Amino acid sequence: EQDADAYLLLQEAHDEIMRNALAEIGGHEVDTEGDAFQCMFPNVVISLLFCFKVQEDLAGYDWPESVLSLYGCARVKSKLYRNKYVWAGPRVRMAVHFAKGGTYLAKSHPTTRRVAYGGKAWDTTSTLSDVGHGGQIIVSESAWRQLTANGDEGAAGYPIFEDLGRYQIGDQGLPMRLLQVTPARSALSEREFPALRDVDILDRGQGMNIVPSMDGKVAVVCAIIEPSRFIGVAERFITLIAKREQASKDFSMDENKMDSVASPLATSPVFVPEYSNEIDLMSLNNTVRRSTSLRGDERSLGELLNPQNNVLKEENTTLYFTDEHQQAVDVVVSTLQSLVSQFGGYVIRTVEEVDTPKQMMVIAFKSSSSAVRFALAAQTTLMEYPWPKEVNEAFGYNAKACLSRNGTPLFNGPCVAMSAHVTKIEKFSMFERDDGSFRTNHMNVGHMVCYKYNGILQALELAFIANGGQTVLSSSFFDSKWQRGLSLSQTQVTDLGAHGVRYFSHPVKLIEILPKILQERTDFFSPLASQRILSVGAPNAPGAHGEPVALVFTYPRVAQEFQNSEHASQAVDNFSESVRILLPRYNGYESQEVGTGCFFLSFPSVEDAVAWSIHLQLILRRSDWNSSKSLTGLAMDDAQKLSMEDTRTSATIESGGAPSVTQKNFFPASSMEVIQEKMSSGELEDVDDQGEDSLFSFFSTHNAFHAVSLQMRHLVLVQIGISYGMPTKVTPHVQTGRADYFGPIVNLSARVAKGTKPGDVHLSSYEDLSETLRFGDDPDQQSCYLKGMEFANEGKWVDVDLSDEGMRSFKGVKDKRRLYSVKVSSDPYSLRATPTSSL
């Protein structure tokens, strides 16, 4: 027989805990029946917070031994959290139900004068409180939907929901979906319960998959636990899915759905010959060596950067699995599943009828914001988990080698490589026949959902090439509305550059995202194990490791007469595309595009910056798409030019590779009259037709026409300013993740560009350029090497003139700075130059 005194202590402590929680959280005690409390709350959030506090306080209460010795009141220590208890003291069952107006009654009790409640909703809540078990919190579907519809999961602490299924509730047998809820990051989540009591089940639940299965356009998150340890498991699964993809009869690659950086030669109206310029991977040496110190890895840089060698080496290594490995995997899976429940994800357990390995997870989210919050919460939660020393030793981690600058650990326990990708997925039932019937009479075939490989395979590959503890976003994901509801001040976004990745039809830009408290992990990550690095990311951008850098600003200028033209707008777009096509040839890096065509760029050397600038200016001078001759009419014969009438129907520009654009009444007659007046007055001179120079002949099929002015002969010209020196700081931009530069050098380069005439290139510096400005090998003639200038993809030296423009003052710059102008020698498009056949 139970100890009566101990039970009395228990009852008093229980009531005290309940009423203290009501007072603190904010609820109304309606009535009590023995040891049962009936309470009302203004909303679902407050009711959940009340339940969580009561359960936490009961487990954390300092119960006397007499109470703990009572049946069902013993302490049970947590396996996941130190100094925490899963159970302690009495087990109290609780239920939450949301009642709409009209579903319950409220009236004053004639004796107590307190408000008494009744009605359908009240009876339903009473029934729900009886079907659960001690320590369990049951939530009705209406309460869960009210919480999620208002987006109040965060206010409730992102609780963990588990779908228990549909049940017949009450005397009338009303079907109702019931869920179980526990607080996040709590030992209470370790509680396990049997099936509900005294209630008939109609349909078993989805478990942690509290949302229905998804298809169509979704955000897919893939996670691989300890990719270095379980690389064989992950690779075999991905390879199997890929083989099934190839074997599919109806497989077709939809390039419009692929996350890609468009191939320049395939889609660009701007014809710029291809040029092979491999990334200098030795610049990654320091980062790689820091990352290998995590496990004392002394492999060569070439081996580390070769994904094939890396895979073969890992796969041939004998891997052993201990109890610590199994325990760690179980904890990670349980943690991720609980987070999936919190953020409304759906776990895809089967792809092409192949079960996902336990070391991997594929989760679909309806919104990219939920997906990225899940990924950030997962990395933080796993880092903060109290992993025992044995687990870290089992995975080979050296804690002393993984510290931040302030001495705090950056890695703890097994690490998870994660990826996020927005794509379209397609599901089908594993039991459904071609005619729509089912292969089995199982009542829950709807739960056995399988997914096709499309989209999922790409997300799997992104996680496969990532590092443990890293989250990689594809550009399709990054371009979605992932920032909604997320505090950017608590995240670190880092550009990882463009990569060639298996199962993507085009190169893909990748972005890393980490919680702010783990941002220094980037310093320890190895380069992504992609097939090819096509452009460097922010960690290896020019100047990122404390070396001088050449910063470049570009400002495109369009003549006033052309500013309302669709042709001029297209020319600016073509200019922007030319900028990006040329950048990798000269080791350039795009930091920002603050406006259309207004670029902020960086180069590792002045030589690269000058060569890129000269190359770009020459493209603008010689490209058909940038010529205004057919708009102004200056290329027509005299009779046509003199008959400028408003009835002129159209002007057409055709550029190599670009579609024709036709626009009626494009160039106003008034503007043509101004041009004609200037020509007749002698202000503008006619120049003879100039033959195409051999160096740039592939850019153009037209000869020079009558010169109006340099600006009027082109739809767009660009002002380019270059500044060389040491930036104060280089850090990823908070929104784009691209390398952002700070310091006086940034303002100087912008001011130099602002003061440059359209079509010119000016250079200044905070450093001594006497030794830096050495272009070419000829001491008597400056020259720069333009890459990929001919059909054979070979570069060519071009003579340049470097003119000292003297000391100049710039707004916001403390002292005067020496200014240089850079031009191609004997520029065939200069009004003063003598026409030449080549440069």
C-alpha positions in Angstrom: 0.0 0.0 0.0 1.2 3.4 -0.9 2.7 5.8 1.7 -0.1 8.2 2.5 2.2 10.9 3.8 4.4 10.7 0.7 1.3 10.9 -1.5 0.1 14.0 0.4 3.6 15.7 -0.2 3.3 14.7 -3.9 -0.2 16.2 -4.2 0.8 19.5 -2.5 3.9 19.9 -4.7 1.9 19.0 -7.8 -0.8 21.7 -7.1 1.9 24.2 -6.3 3.7 23.6 -9.5 0.5 23.8 -11.5 -0.6 27.1 -10.0 2.8 28.7 -10.2 3.0 27.8 -13.9 -0.5 29.3 -14.4 0.5 32.5 -12.7 3.8 32.8 -14.6 2.6 31.8 -18.1 -0.8 33.4 -18.0 -3.8 31.0 -17.8 -7.1 30.6 -16.0 -7.9 27.8 -13.6 -11.5 26.8 -14.3 -11.9 24.0 -11.8 -10.3 21.0 -10.2 -11.6 17.4 -9.8 -9.4 15.6 -7.3 -5.9 15.9 -8.7 -7.1 17.0 -12.1 -6.9 20.6 -13.3 -9.2 22.2 -15.9 -7.6 25.3 -17.4 -8.3 27.8 -20.2 -5.8 29.9 -22.2 -6.1 32.7 -24.7 -4.2 30.9 -27.4 -2.4 27.6 -28.3 1.1 29.0 -27.7 0.4 29.9 -24.1 -1.3 26.5 -23.4 1.8 24.7 -24.8 4.2 26.8 -22.8 2.2 26.0 -19.7 2.3 22.2 -20.4 6.0 22.3 -21.1 6.8 24.2 -17.9 4.7 21.9 -15.7 6.4 18.8 -17.1 9.9 20.4 -16.8 9.2 21.5 -13.3 7.9 18.1 -12.2 11.0 16.4 -13.6 13.3 18.9 -12.1 11.7 19.2 -8.6 13.7 18.1 -5.6 11.4 15.2 -4.6 12.0 13.5 -1.3 13.0 9.8 -1.4 9.6 8.9 0.0 7.9 10.3 -3.1 10.4 8.8 -5.5 9.8 5.4 -3.9 6.1 5.6 -4.8 5.0 3.4 -7.8 5.7 5.2 -11.1 7.6 8.1 -9.5 11.2 6.9 -9.8 13.9 9.0 -11.4 15.2 8.0 -14.9 18.4 9.8 -16.0 18.6 11.2 -19.5 20.9 9.5 -22.0 21.2 12.7 -24.1 21.5 15.5 -21.5 23.8 15.7 -18.6 22.3 16.2 -15.1 18.8 15.9 -16.6 16.0 13.5 -15.9 13.5 12.0 -18.3 11.3 11.0 -15.4 11.1 12.2 -11.8 8.1 12.3 -9.5 4.4 11.9 -10.6 3.5 11.3 -14.3 0.9 13.8 -15.3 -1.0 13.4 -18.5 -2.2 16.6 -20.3 -4.2 17.5 -23.4 -4.6 20.6 -25.5 -7.6 21.4 -27.8 -8.5 24.5 -29.7 -12.2 25.5 -29.4 -13.8 27.8 -31.8 -16.6 30.2 -30.8 -20.0 28.4 -30.6 -18.4 25.0 -29.7 -18.4 25.6 -26.0 -20.8 27.1 -23.3 -19.9 29.4 -20.5 -22.2 30.3 -17.6 -22.0 31.3 -13.9 -22.2 28.5 -11.4 -25.2 29.1 -9.0 -23.2 28.0 -5.9 -19.6 29.0 -6.4 -20.4 32.0 -8.7 -17.4 30.9 -10.8 -17.7 30.6 -14.6 -18.5 27.0 -15.6 -17.8 25.6 -19.0 -19.4 22.9 -21.1 -20.4 22.0 -24.6 -18.9 19.8 -27.4 -15.4 21.3 -27.3 -15.2 21.0 -23.5 -16.2 17.4 -23.6 -13.7 16.6 -26.4 -10.9 18.1 -24.3 -11.9 16.0 -21.3 -11.9 12.9 -23.4 -8.4 13.7 -24.8 -7.0 14.0 -21.4 -8.1 10.5 -20.6 -6.6 8.7 -23.6 -3.0 9.6 -23.0 -0.5 8.3 -20.5 1.2 9.9 -17.6 3.8 12.4 -18.7 2.3 12.6 -22.2 1.0 15.8 -23.9 -1.8 15.2 -26.4 -2.7 17.9 -29.0 -5.7 17.9 -31.2 -5.4 18.6 -34.9 -7.4 21.8 -34.6 -4.9 23.1 -32.0 -1.9 22.1 -34.1 -3.4 23.7 -37.2 -4.1 26.9 -35.3 -0.5 27.1 -34.2 1.0 26.5 -37.6 -1.5 28.6 -39.5 -0.4 31.7 -37.4 3.2 30.8 -37.8 3.6 30.6 -34.0 5.9 27.6 -33.8 8.8 29.9 -32.9 6.8 31.6 -30.1 6.2 28.1 -28.6 9.9 27.3 -28.8 9.6 25.1 -32.0 8.1 22.1 -30.1 8.5 18.6 -31.4 5.2 17.1 -32.8 4.6 13.5 -33.6 1.5 12.4 -35.6 -0.2 9.5 -33.7 -3.0 9.0 -36.3 -6.8 9.4 -36.6 -9.0 8.2 -33.8 -12.7 8.0 -32.9 -13.2 10.5 -30.1 -16.2 10.8 -27.8 -19.5 9.0 -27.6 -20.4 10.0 -31.2 -17.2 8.6 -32.5 -16.0 11.7 -34.3 -12.8 11.1 -36.2 -9.9 13.3 -35.1 -6.2 13.4 -35.8 -4.1 13.4 -32.6 -0.5 14.5 -32.1 2.0 14.2 -29.3 4.2 17.1 -28.4 7.4 17.6 -26.4 9.5 20.7 -25.9 12.6 21.1 -28.1 16.1 20.4 -26.8 14.7 18.8 -23.6 15.2 15.4 -21.9 11.4 15.1 -22.1 11.8 14.2 -25.8 13.3 10.9 -24.7 10.0 9.8 -23.2 8.3 6.8 -24.9 4.7 5.9 -24.6 2.5 2.9 -25.6 -0.6 3.2 -27.8 -3.3 5.5 -26.6 -5.8 4.1 -24.2 -9.5 3.4 -24.6 -9.8 4.8 -28.1 -10.2 3.2 -31.5 -7.6 4.0 -34.2 -8.9 4.6 -37.7 -5.6 5.3 -39.4 -2.1 5.1 -38.0 -0.1 8.3 -38.0 2.9 9.5 -40.0 5.1 9.8 -36.8 7.6 12.6 -37.1 6.3 13.4 -40.6 3.4 15.5 -39.3 2.9 17.1 -42.7 1.5 15.2 -45.7 3.8 13.9 -48.3 4.9 16.5 -50.8 5.5 16.8 -54.5 5.9 19.5 -57.0 8.3 22.4 -56.4 9.8 22.1 -52.9 13.0 22.8 -51.0 15.0 19.5 -50.6 17.5 19.2 -47.8 19.9 16.2 -47.7 22.0 15.3 -44.8 24.9 12.8 -44.6 26.2 11.8 -41.2 30.0 11.9 -41.0 30.6 11.7 -44.8 34.3 10.9 -44.3 33.4 7.8 -42.3 30.3 6.6 -44.1 31.5 7.7 -47.6 31.0 4.2 -49.0 27.4 4.0 -47.8 26.6 7.4 -49.3 28.4 6.8 -52.6 26.7 3.4 -53.1 23.3 4.8 -52.5 23.8 7.8 -54.8 25.3 5.6 -57.5 22.4 3.2 -57.3 19.9 6.0 -57.7 21.9 7.4 -60.6 21.9 4.0 -62.3 18.2 3.8 -62.0 18.0 7.2 -63.5 20.0 6.1 -66.5 17.9 3.0 -66.9 14.6 4.9 -66.9 13.0 4.9 -70.3 11.2 8.1 -69.9 14.2 10.1 -68.4 14.8 13.4 -70.0 17.0 16.2 -68.6 14.9 19.4 -68.3 17.6 22.0 -68.5 15.1 24.7 -67.6 14.6 23.2 -64.2 18.3 22.6 -63.5 20.1 24.9 -61.2 22.8 26.4 -63.4 25.0 29.2 -64.4 24.2 29.6 -68.1 27.0 28.5 -70.5 28.2 31.7 -72.2 28.6 30.1 -75.6 25.2 28.4 -75.4 23.0 31.3 -74.4 25.0 34.5 -74.7 24.4 37.1 -77.5 27.9 38.3 -76.7 30.4 36.3 -78.7 33.6 36.0 -76.7 35.9 33.0 -77.7 36.4 30.4 -75.1 39.6 30.4 -73.2 40.9 27.7 -70.9 42.1 29.3 -67.7 42.4 26.7 -64.9 42.1 28.0 -61.3 45.4 28.1 -59.5 44.6 25.6 -56.8 47.9 26.2 -55.0 46.3 29.4 -53.7 44.1 27.1 -51.6 47.1 25.5 -49.9 46.8 27.3 -46.6 43.1 26.5 -46.2 43.6 22.8 -47.1 46.5 22.4 -44.7 44.4 23.9 -41.9 41.6 21.5 -42.6 43.8 18.4 -42.6 45.0 19.3 -39.2 41.6 18.2 -37.8 42.7 14.6 -38.0 46.4 15.0 -38.5 46.1 14.2 -42.3 49.3 14.6 -44.1 48.2 13.8 -47.6 49.5 15.9 -50.5 47.5 18.8 -51.8 47.0 17.1 -55.1 45.5 14.1 -53.4 43.1 16.2 -51.4 41.9 18.2 -54.3 41.3 15.2 -56.5 37.8 13.8 -55.7 38.5 10.5 -57.4 41.6 9.8 -55.5 40.0 10.9 -52.3 37.0 8.6 -52.8 39.2 5.6 -53.7 41.5 6.2 -50.8 38.6 6.5 -48.3 36.8 3.5 -49.7 39.8 1.3 -49.6 40.4 2.2 -46.0 39.2 -0.4 -43.5 36.4 1.2 -41.5 35.3 -0.3 -38.2 32.0 0.4 -36.4 31.8 0.4 -32.7 29.0 0.9 -30.2 30.0 4.6 -30.0 29.4 4.9 -33.8 26.0 3.3 -33.5 25.0 5.5 -30.6 26.1 8.6 -32.3 24.1 7.8 -35.5 21.0 7.1 -33.4 21.3 10.4 -31.6 21.8 12.4 -34.8 18.9 10.7 -36.5 16.6 11.3 -33.5 17.7 14.9 -33.3 17.2 15.6 -37.0 13.8 13.9 -37.0 12.6 16.0 -34.1 13.8 19.2 -35.9 12.0 18.0 -39.0 8.8 17.9 -37.0 9.4 21.4 -35.6 9.9 23.0 -39.0 7.2 21.2 -40.9 9.3 19.0 -43.1 8.6 15.6 -44.6 11.2 12.8 -44.5 11.6 11.0 -47.8 12.4 7.5 -46.8 12.4 5.8 -50.2 13.8 7.0 -53.5 13.2 4.8 -56.6 12.0 2.0 -54.3 15.4 2.1 -52.5 15.3 2.8 -48.8 17.5 5.7 -47.7 20.4 4.5 -45.5 20.2 5.4 -41.8 23.3 7.6 -42.2 21.5 9.8 -44.7 18.3 11.8 -44.7 16.3 13.4 -47.4 13.7 16.0 -46.3 11.3 18.1 -48.3 10.0 21.5 -47.2 7.2 23.6 -48.7 9.2 26.8 -48.2 12.9 27.5 -48.5 12.8 29.6 -45.3 11.7 26.5 -43.3 14.4 24.5 -44.9 17.3 26.9 -44.1 16.1 27.3 -40.5 16.0 23.6 -40.1 19.6 23.3 -41.4 20.9 26.1 -39.1 19.1 24.6 -36.1 20.5 21.1 -36.9 24.1 22.3 -37.0 23.7 24.3 -33.8 21.8 21.5 -31.9 24.3 18.8 -32.8 27.2 21.1 -31.8 25.7 21.9 -28.4 24.8 18.3 -27.7 26.8 16.9 -24.7 28.7 14.3 -26.7 30.8 12.0 -24.5 34.6 11.9 -25.0 34.4 8.4 -26.3 32.3 9.5 -29.3 34.7 12.2 -30.3 37.6 9.7 -30.0 35.6 7.2 -32.1 35.3 9.7 -34.9 38.9 10.8 -34.6 38.4 14.4 -33.7 41.1 16.5 -32.1 39.2 19.1 -30.1 42.3 21.3 -29.6 42.7 21.6 -33.4 39.1 22.9 -33.8 39.0 26.0 -31.8 37.7 29.5 -32.7 39.8 32.6 -32.3 38.4 33.1 -28.8 39.1 29.5 -27.8 35.6 27.9 -28.1 35.2 24.6 -29.9 33.9 24.6 -33.4 33.3 20.9 -33.8 31.8 18.4 -31.4 30.6 14.9 -32.0 29.7 13.5 -35.4 29.4 16.2 -38.1 26.7 16.2 -40.7 27.2 17.5 -44.2 24.0 19.2 -45.5 22.7 20.6 -48.7 19.6 22.5 -49.8 18.3 22.7 -53.3 15.0 24.0 -54.8 13.6 21.6 -57.4 10.5 19.7 -58.5 10.0 16.2 -57.1 7.5 13.5 -58.0 6.0 10.9 -55.8 4.2 7.6 -56.4 2.8 4.9 -54.2 4.8 1.7 -53.8 1.7 -0.4 -53.8 -0.2 1.2 -56.7 -0.7 -0.7 -60.0 -0.6 0.9 -63.4 -4.5 0.8 -63.5 -4.7 2.8 -60.2 -5.5 -0.2 -58.0 -3.3 -1.4 -55.2 -1.1 -4.4 -54.9 -2.1 -5.1 -51.3 -5.1 -4.6 -49.1 -3.1 -2.8 -46.5 -5.1 0.1 -45.1 -2.2 2.4 -44.9 -0.7 2.2 -48.4 -0.9 6.0 -48.6 1.9 6.1 -46.1 4.2 4.0 -48.3 5.3 6.8 -50.6 8.3 6.6 -52.9 10.0 9.4 -54.8 11.6 9.5 -58.2 15.2 10.6 -58.6 14.5 13.9 -60.4 15.8 16.8 -58.2 16.7 14.5 -55.3 19.8 13.1 -57.0 21.2 16.6 -57.4 20.6 17.5 -53.7 22.2 14.2 -52.6 25.3 15.0 -54.7 25.7 18.5 -53.2 25.7 16.9 -49.7 28.1 14.3 -50.8 30.7 16.8 -51.9 30.3 19.0 -48.8 32.4 18.8 -45.6 31.1 17.4 -42.3 29.5 20.3 -40.4 29.0 22.3 -43.5 25.7 23.4 -45.2 25.8 24.1 -48.9 23.0 25.9 -50.8 22.5 25.7 -54.6 21.9 28.9 -56.5 18.3 27.9 -57.1 17.8 27.7 -53.4 19.7 30.9 -52.7 17.6 32.8 -55.3 14.4 31.7 -53.5 12.8 33.5 -50.6 14.9 31.7 -48.0 15.6 34.9 -45.9 12.0 35.3 -44.9 11.6 35.2 -41.1 15.4 34.7 -40.6 17.7 37.0 -38.8 20.7 37.6 -41.0 22.7 38.9 -38.0 22.7 35.4 -36.7 23.9 33.7 -39.9 27.0 33.7 -42.0 26.6 33.4 -45.7 29.8 32.6 -47.8 30.1 32.4 -51.6 31.9 29.2 -52.6 32.3 30.0 -56.3 31.1 28.1 -59.4 31.6 24.4 -59.6 31.1 21.5 -62.0 29.0 19.0 -60.1 27.8 15.6 -61.2 24.1 15.4 -62.2 23.9 19.1 -63.0 23.8 19.9 -66.7 25.6 23.2 -66.2 28.1 24.7 -63.7 26.4 25.6 -60.5 27.1 28.5 -58.0 27.3 27.2 -54.5 26.9 29.1 -51.2 27.7 28.1 -47.6 25.5 29.1 -44.7 26.3 28.6 -41.1 25.1 29.8 -37.7 27.0 32.9 -36.7 28.5 31.1 -33.7 30.0 28.5 -36.0 31.1 30.8 -38.8 34.8 30.1 -38.2 34.3 26.5 -39.4 34.9 27.9 -42.9 38.6 28.2 -42.1 38.8 24.4 -41.4 36.8 23.1 -44.4 38.5 21.5 -47.3 37.5 22.7 -50.9 34.3 21.1 -52.1 35.0 17.7 -53.7 33.3 18.8 -57.0 34.4 17.7 -60.4 35.9 21.0 -61.2 36.3 24.4 -59.5 35.4 27.0 -62.1 35.7 30.2 -60.0 37.0 30.8 -56.5 34.7 31.7 -53.7 34.9 34.4 -51.0 37.5 32.4 -48.8 40.0 32.5 -51.7 39.0 35.8 -53.4 41.8 38.2 -54.3 43.1 39.8 -51.1 41.3 37.4 -48.8 44.6 36.2 -47.2 46.1 39.6 -46.5 47.8 40.4 -49.8 47.4 43.6 -51.9 44.6 43.7 -54.4 43.5 45.7 -57.4 39.9 46.9 -57.0 37.8 48.0 -60.0 34.6 50.0 -60.3 32.7 50.2 -63.6 30.0 52.8 -64.5 28.3 52.3 -67.8 27.1 55.4 -69.6 24.4 55.7 -72.3 24.0 58.9 -74.4 20.9 60.9 -73.5 19.4 60.3 -76.9 19.5 56.5 -76.3 18.4 56.2 -72.7 14.8 55.3 -73.5 15.8 52.8 -76.0 15.3 49.0 -75.7 18.4 48.6 -77.8 20.5 50.5 -75.3 19.0 48.5 -72.4 19.9 45.3 -74.2 23.4 46.7 -74.9 23.9 47.3 -71.1 22.8 43.7 -70.4 25.3 42.5 -73.0 28.0 44.6 -71.4 27.2 43.0 -68.0 27.5 39.6 -69.6 30.8 40.5 -71.2 32.1 41.5 -67.8 31.3 38.1 -66.3 32.6 36.2 -69.3 36.0 37.9 -69.2 36.5 37.8 -65.4 37.7 34.2 -65.0 40.3 34.7 -67.8 42.0 37.4 -65.7 41.5 35.8 -62.3 38.9 38.4 -61.5 36.2 38.2 -58.8 32.8 39.8 -58.8 32.2 41.3 -55.4 29.0 43.2 -56.1 26.8 44.6 -58.8 25.2 47.6 -57.1 23.2 48.6 -60.2 22.8 47.3 -63.7 26.3 47.2 -65.1 27.8 49.0 -62.0 30.3 46.4 -60.9 32.7 46.2 -58.0 35.4 43.8 -58.9 38.8 42.6 -57.5 41.9 41.2 -59.2 45.1 39.7 -57.6 47.4 42.1 -59.6 47.3 45.4 -61.5 48.4 43.6 -64.7 45.2 41.4 -64.6 43.0 44.4 -63.8 44.5 46.5 -66.7 44.4 43.6 -69.2 40.8 42.9 -68.3 39.8 46.6 -68.6 41.5 47.0 -72.0 39.9 43.8 -73.3 36.5 44.9 -72.2 36.8 48.4 -73.7 37.9 46.9 -77.0 34.9 44.6 -77.0 32.6 47.6 -76.5 34.3 49.5 -79.4 34.0 46.7 -81.9 30.8 44.8 -81.1 27.8 45.1 -83.5 25.4 45.0 -80.6 27.0 48.2 -79.2 27.0 50.1 -82.4 24.5 52.9 -82.9 25.0 53.3 -86.7 21.7 51.8 -87.7 19.8 53.9 -85.1 21.4 57.2 -86.0 21.3 56.6 -89.7 24.9 57.7 -90.1 25.8 54.5 -91.9 23.2 55.3 -94.7 24.0 57.1 -97.9 23.5 60.9 -98.1 20.1 60.6 -99.7 18.8 58.4 -96.9 20.3 60.6 -94.2 18.7 63.8 -95.7 15.3 62.2 -95.8 14.9 61.8 -92.0 11.1 61.7 -91.8 8.7 60.7 -89.0 7.4 58.0 -91.3 10.7 56.1 -90.9 9.2 52.8 -89.8 12.0 50.9 -88.1 15.5 50.4 -87.1 17.0 47.0 -86.7 20.1 45.8 -84.9 21.4 42.3 -85.4 24.2 41.0 -83.2 26.1 37.8 -83.6 24.2 35.1 -81.8 21.5 37.5 -80.5 17.9 37.7 -81.8 17.0 40.7 -84.0 15.3 43.6 -82.3 13.0 45.9 -84.2 11.5 49.0 -82.9 9.4 51.6 -84.7 10.2 55.3 -84.6 13.2 54.6 -82.4 15.4 57.6 -82.9 13.5 60.9 -82.6 13.7 63.2 -85.6 14.6 66.1 -83.3 17.8 64.2 -82.2 18.7 63.5 -85.8 18.4 67.1 -86.6 20.8 68.0 -83.8 23.3 65.5 -85.2 22.9 66.7 -88.8 23.3 70.4 -87.6 26.6 69.5 -85.9 27.9 67.7 -88.9 27.0 70.5 -91.3 28.7 73.1 -89.0 31.9 71.1 -89.0 31.8 70.3 -85.3 31.9 66.6 -86.1 34.3 65.4 -88.8 33.8 62.4 -91.1 36.5 59.8 -91.0 37.3 57.3 -93.7 36.1 53.8 -93.4 38.6 51.9 -91.4 39.4 48.3 -92.2 39.0 45.7 -89.5 42.1 45.1 -87.5 43.1 41.4 -87.4 43.3 41.1 -83.7 39.7 41.9 -82.9 38.1 41.0 -86.3 35.9 38.3 -84.7 34.0 40.9 -82.6 32.6 42.7 -85.6 31.4 42.4 -89.1 31.0 46.2 -89.7 33.4 48.9 -90.8 33.6 52.2 -88.9 31.0 54.8 -89.8 30.9 58.6 -89.7 32.0 59.8 -86.3 29.5 61.8 -84.3 31.4 61.4 -81.0 32.8 58.4 -79.3 29.7 58.2 -77.0 27.2 58.7 -79.8 28.8 56.0 -81.9 28.1 53.4 -79.2 25.0 52.6 -77.3 27.0 52.1 -74.1 30.5 53.1 -73.0 32.0 52.4 -69.5 34.1 54.4 -67.1 36.6 52.1 -65.4 38.6 53.0 -62.3 41.3 50.9 -60.8 42.9 51.3 -57.4 45.7 49.1 -56.0 46.6 48.5 -52.4 45.8 46.7 -49.2 42.2 46.5 -48.0 41.5 47.0 -44.4 39.3 44.0 -44.2 37.9 41.3 -46.5 34.7 39.5 -45.3 31.7 37.8 -46.8 28.8 40.1 -47.5 26.0 39.6 -45.0 23.3 39.0 -47.7 25.2 37.7 -50.8 28.1 35.9 -49.1 30.5 37.3 -51.7 33.8 38.8 -50.6 33.3 42.4 -49.6 36.2 44.8 -49.3 36.6 47.6 -46.8 39.1 50.5 -46.4 40.2 53.7 -48.1 41.2 51.8 -51.2 37.5 51.1 -51.9 36.6 54.8 -51.9 39.6 55.7 -54.0 38.7 53.2 -56.8 35.1 54.4 -56.9 36.2 58.1 -57.1 38.7 57.3 -59.8 36.0 55.6 -61.9 33.6 58.5 -61.3 36.1 61.0 -62.7 37.0 58.9 -65.8 35.5 59.7 -69.2 33.3 57.0 -70.8 35.5 54.7 -72.7 38.7 55.4 -70.7 40.6 53.5 -68.0 42.2 55.3 -65.1 44.5 53.9 -62.4 45.6 55.1 -58.9 47.1 53.5 -55.8 47.9 53.6 -52.2 51.0 51.6 -52.9 54.2 52.6 -54.8 53.5 51.6 -58.4 57.0 52.2 -59.7 57.8 48.5 -59.6 54.3 47.2 -60.1 53.6 49.0 -63.4 55.7 46.8 -65.6 53.6 45.4 -68.4 55.4 43.1 -70.8 59.0 42.2 -71.3 60.0 45.1 -73.5 61.4 47.9 -71.3 60.8 50.5 -74.0 57.2 49.6 -74.7 54.4 48.8 -72.2 52.1 45.9 -73.3 49.5 43.6 -71.8 48.5 40.1 -72.7 44.8 39.7 -73.8 43.6 36.2 -73.4 41.6 34.2 -75.9 41.6 36.9 -78.5 41.7 34.8 -81.6 39.7 31.8 -83.0 42.5 29.4 -81.9 41.9 30.6 -78.3 45.4 32.0 -78.2 46.2 35.2 -76.5 48.1 38.1 -77.9 50.3 41.0 -76.6 48.9 44.4 -77.2 50.9 47.6 -76.8 49.5 50.1 -74.3 50.3 53.7 -73.4 50.6 54.4 -69.6 50.3 58.2 -69.1 51.0 60.0 -65.8 48.2 62.4 -65.3 49.8 63.9 -62.2 48.6 64.2 -58.6 44.8 64.5 -58.2 42.5 65.2 -55.3 39.5 62.9 -54.8 36.5 63.4 -52.6 36.8 61.6 -49.3 40.5 60.8 -49.9 42.8 62.4 -47.4 45.8 63.1 -49.6 46.3 63.7 -53.3 47.0 60.5 -55.3 48.9 60.0 -58.6 46.6 59.2 -61.5 47.5 57.2 -64.6 45.5 56.7 -67.8 45.8 53.5 -69.7 45.1 53.2 -73.4 45.8 50.9 -76.3 48.6 52.3 -78.5 47.3 53.6 -81.9 43.7 53.0 -81.0 41.9 52.8 -84.4 38.8 54.3 -82.8 40.5 57.4 -81.5 39.6 60.5 -83.6 43.2 61.5 -83.6 44.6 58.2 -84.5 45.8 57.1 -87.9 43.9 54.1 -89.2 45.9 50.9 -89.0 45.3 47.3 -90.0 46.4 45.9 -86.7 47.4 46.8 -83.2 
